[in-house]
Amino acid sequence: MAEHRLEAREALALPVQLGDGTAAVTRNISASGMYLEIPGLHQLGGAVVFEMKIGQAQVKFIAEGTIVRVEHHQGSTGVALKLHTQRLEPLG
């Protein structure tokens, strides 16, 4: 099956926190999107805001994306996001 993404995705498992406080883990990331896995089964729609702390750089990455796909797995929910806004802020 041919890959149709514009940018290559990097397989990375990084912890993120959704805007409602729910913990999630990235599975892959590109400049324009990412795939998150959330423990438990969730019904999600619309936009998602999340942040990822990068302790070594003392910054947090805050972004908002639109859900383009939801996959329910055994005990978890996978969410593909198309990113719209992104910014870095100092930790503190």
C-alpha positions as CSV (number, residue, x, y, z in Angstrom):
1,M,0.0,0.0,0.0
2,A,1.4,3.4,-1.0
3,E,2.0,6.1,1.6
4,H,0.0,9.3,0.9
5,R,1.4,11.6,3.5
6,L,3.2,14.8,2.5
7,E,5.7,14.5,5.3
8,A,7.5,11.5,6.7
9,R,6.3,10.4,10.2
10,E,8.8,9.5,12.9
11,A,7.9,6.7,15.3
12,L,8.1,8.3,18.7
13,A,6.5,7.3,22.0
14,L,6.3,10.6,24.0
15,P,3.9,11.4,26.9
16,V,1.4,14.2,26.2
17,Q,-1.5,15.7,28.2
18,L,-4.7,16.6,26.6
19,G,-6.5,19.9,27.4
20,D,-8.9,18.0,29.7
21,G,-6.0,16.5,31.7
22,T,-6.2,13.1,30.1
23,A,-2.8,11.4,29.6
24,A,-1.9,10.1,26.1
25,V,1.2,8.8,24.3
26,T,2.3,9.7,20.8
27,R,3.0,6.8,18.4
28,N,4.2,8.9,15.4
29,I,4.8,12.6,14.7
30,S,5.3,14.7,11.6
31,A,5.4,18.5,11.0
32,S,1.7,18.5,10.2
33,G,0.2,15.7,12.3
34,M,0.5,13.0,14.8
35,Y,-1.1,9.8,16.1
36,L,-1.9,9.5,19.8
37,E,-2.9,6.5,21.8
38,I,-5.2,7.2,24.9
39,P,-5.8,4.5,27.5
40,G,-9.4,3.5,27.7
41,L,-12.2,3.9,25.2
42,H,-13.1,7.5,24.3
43,Q,-15.6,9.2,22.0
44,L,-13.7,12.1,20.6
45,G,-14.6,14.6,17.9
46,G,-13.6,18.0,16.6
47,A,-10.4,19.7,17.9
48,V,-7.9,18.5,20.5
49,V,-5.6,20.7,22.4
50,F,-2.5,19.1,24.1
51,E,0.8,19.8,25.6
52,M,4.1,17.9,25.7
53,K,6.8,18.9,28.2
54,I,10.4,18.8,26.9
55,G,12.3,18.9,30.2
56,Q,15.9,19.0,28.7
57,A,15.0,22.2,26.9
58,Q,12.8,23.6,29.7
59,V,10.0,24.2,27.3
60,K,6.5,22.8,26.6
61,F,5.1,22.2,23.2
62,I,1.4,23.2,23.0
63,A,-0.6,22.4,19.9
64,E,-4.1,22.1,18.6
65,G,-5.2,19.7,15.9
66,T,-8.4,18.4,14.2
67,I,-9.2,14.7,14.6
68,V,-9.1,13.1,11.2
69,R,-9.5,9.4,12.4
70,V,-10.4,7.6,15.6
71,E,-9.6,3.9,16.1
72,H,-10.9,1.9,19.0
73,H,-8.5,-0.9,20.1
74,Q,-8.7,-3.4,23.0
75,G,-8.4,-1.0,26.0
76,S,-7.3,2.1,24.1
77,T,-8.3,4.7,21.6
78,G,-6.1,5.8,18.7
79,V,-6.5,9.3,17.4
80,A,-4.9,10.8,14.2
81,L,-4.6,14.6,14.3
82,K,-3.9,17.2,11.7
83,L,-2.1,20.0,13.5
84,H,-3.2,23.6,13.0
85,T,-1.5,25.7,15.7
86,Q,1.8,25.0,17.6
87,R,3.9,27.0,20.0
88,L,6.7,26.6,22.5
89,E,6.5,28.1,26.0
90,P,9.0,28.1,28.8
91,L,8.3,25.6,31.6
92,G,7.6,27.3,34.9
